[in-house]
Amino acid sequence: MADSLPLVSVIIASYNHGPYIEECILSVLAQDYLNIELLVVDDGSTDDSVQRIERLQAQHGFDFRVQQNQGLTNTLNGVVARCRGSLIAPFGSDDVMLPGRISAQVAHMDGKPEVGICCGNIELIDADGKLYPEKRQNRDIPFRRLDFDDMFMERKPYPPAPTLLIRREALEAVGGFDPRIRLEDLLIELKITRAGYYIDGLNVLMARYRKHATNSYKNLRFMTDAILRSYALFSDHPQYEYVKYRFLNSMFLKVSNRDRTFARELLAQIPLKRFNGKTVRGLIRYVLPYRKA
């Protein structure tokens, strides 16, 4: 029975997530889909991640390797090159996969070769695994199909990174993950939709995204640089300038009363003619840094 189902390769790149890695791995092993290969790579952790993973690997027999730090995108490309699945799920080592997720995605993608990526909805948890307040959750986003313009222009809700299931054919068609840009999810979504595939977002709760002190999104300089470099790869798009400055204005507003030095750097990149309501709100916050946002 399992052999007749598409093989799904779940890839966990682990880096200093010792407190979370066991729950992450066990959530994958608990999936009801019958044809999964789990590949875990520790990318040079300096905490006790390796020891925790080794204990689970001894019990469950999944593929586990340890390497010197290479970064996420290089690690993913290395594992993709040796995994066997026709569908690939990169999964964060601090997140939790909810029951039935893989089954729902494989069933949806069956017979839809135009769908390069399938995703779903998430809920937010804190470092201790506690759910965020209901008003902070966004568990019930309706079904949506995204093409390149939907992604580039942010016309529909973005695919949450912890829920991506990628068709291997689509991933290979765009040359895999770009090692020059370490924020892997946005760029691969843009590349795959630019290649003519769709992203289907299901109204299915698929993962718990853990928010904690070392999340990549909290490194605002890193995020800003990675997103701007991703957008720049599509500078031939007629709306590139609009997309670029909309993002810069949003980031300026976000950091205006958090990091005044970075806020000044961002503001210097925005021409006066590209100012919008967020620029004005950011300037007010910048001038009155202690004003409650």
C-alpha positions, -999 to +999 in steps of 0.1 A: +000+000+000+027+025+010+047+018-021+018+030-043+019+064-027+042+092-037+073+093-015+075+125+006+109+136+018+107+157+050+140+176+055+148+191+089+179+213+090+188+215+127+207+244+142+209+251+179+172+242+186+180+217+213+149+226+234+126+221+204+141+195+181+127+164+197+091+176+195+097+186+159+110+152+149+083+133+168+056+154+151+069+142+117+072+106+128+036+108+140+022+116+106-004+091+093+009+093+057+025+059+050+053+068+026+076+094+043+114+095+044+128+117+072+162+133+067+177+153+095+209+173+092+226+191+121+243+222+106+270+227+132+250+232+164+269+242+195+241+231+219+230+196+228+209+191+196+231+163+182+228+142+213+190+147+214+187+137+177+210+107+181+188+093+209+157+096+186+176+083+156+186+052+176+149+045+183+133+054+150+160+048+124+157+080+102+185+094+082+207+117+103+240+134+095+261+160+112+281+186+093+301+218+099+279+249+095+270+255+059+238+277+062+203+267+055+201+270+018+233+250+012+221+224+036+188+220+019+204+217-015+227+190-002+198+170+012+176+174-018+204+160-040+203+127-021+167+124-010+144+102-031+110+118-027+089+133-056+075+157-030+098+176-006+089+193+027+116+215+043+106+218+079+119+241+107+136+224+136+117+245+161+083+240+146+056+213+151+038+194+123+002+188+130-015+154+125-027+146+090-008+174+073+011+154+047-019+132+038-040+163+031-013+179+009-005+148-011-042+142-017-047+177-030-016+177-053-025+143-068-035+149-105-026+186-104+009+189-120+004+226-123+007+229-085+044+234-077+038+240-040+010+232-016+007+250+018-018+254+046-025+274+077-005+277+110-010+287+146+015+305+167+032+291+199+057+306+222+091+291+233+073+270+259+048+256+233+018+277+246-006+290+221-007+327+215-040+345+223-068+339+198-066+374+184-030+367+173-039+336+154-047+332+117-058+296+115-087+299+090-074+315+058-096+303+030-083+283+000-063+304-024-043+297-056-013+320-061+005+328-093+037+349-096+019+383-095-001+372-065+032+364-047+052+394-059+025+419-054+013+403-021-023+402-035-032+371-014-020+357+020+016+344+018+023+306+021+035+299+056+070+285+055+064+256+080+037+242+056+054+241+023+053+208+003+072+213-029+070+193-061+105+180-068+101+186-106+093+223-099+123+227-075+147+212-100+132+233-128+143+265-110+177+252-099+169+245-063+175+269-034+197+299-040+228+297-017+234+334-020+202+343-002+197+326+032+160+333+035+148+303+016+110+304+015+101+336-002+126+332-030+117+296-038+081+306-039+088+335-063+110+313-085+086+284-088+056+306-095+077+326-121+084+293-138+046+289-143+036+267-114+009+276-089+009+276-051-023+262-036-030+272+000-055+249+017-078+259+045-062+232+067-043+238+099-009+221+093+017+234+117+026+253+148+051+280+142+072+287+172+081+323+181+111+327+203+141+349+209+163+335+180+137+334+152+153+346+119+125+371+114+137+390+145+170+398+128+155+428+109+187+436+090+190+400+078+154+399+068+155+432+050+186+424+031+173+389+021+139+402+009+154+431-011+179+408-028+151+384-036+129+411-051+159+424-071+161+391-090+128+401-105+136+437-113+123+432-148+088+431-134+068+463-143+058+467-106+093+461-092+098+497-080+064+497-063+070+464-045+105+475-034+095+508-019+063+494-004+085+469+015+110+496+025+082+518+039+068+489+059+102+481+074+109+517+082+076+518+101+084+486+119+119+497+131+113+535+135+109+533+173+130+501+178+163+508+160+168+544+151+201+538+133+186+512+110+155+534+106+177+562+093+194+539+069+161+527+055+146+562+052+177+573+032+167+546+006+132+559+001+128+588-024+103+615-013+080+606-042+078+570-027+066+582+007+033+568+018+011+566+050+035+542+066+064+566+060+045+593+078+036+571+107+072+559+109+085+595+110+061+602+139+073+572+158+109+581+150+105+617+163+085+605+193+102+572+201+085+566+234+051+571+220+032+538+224+027+521+189 
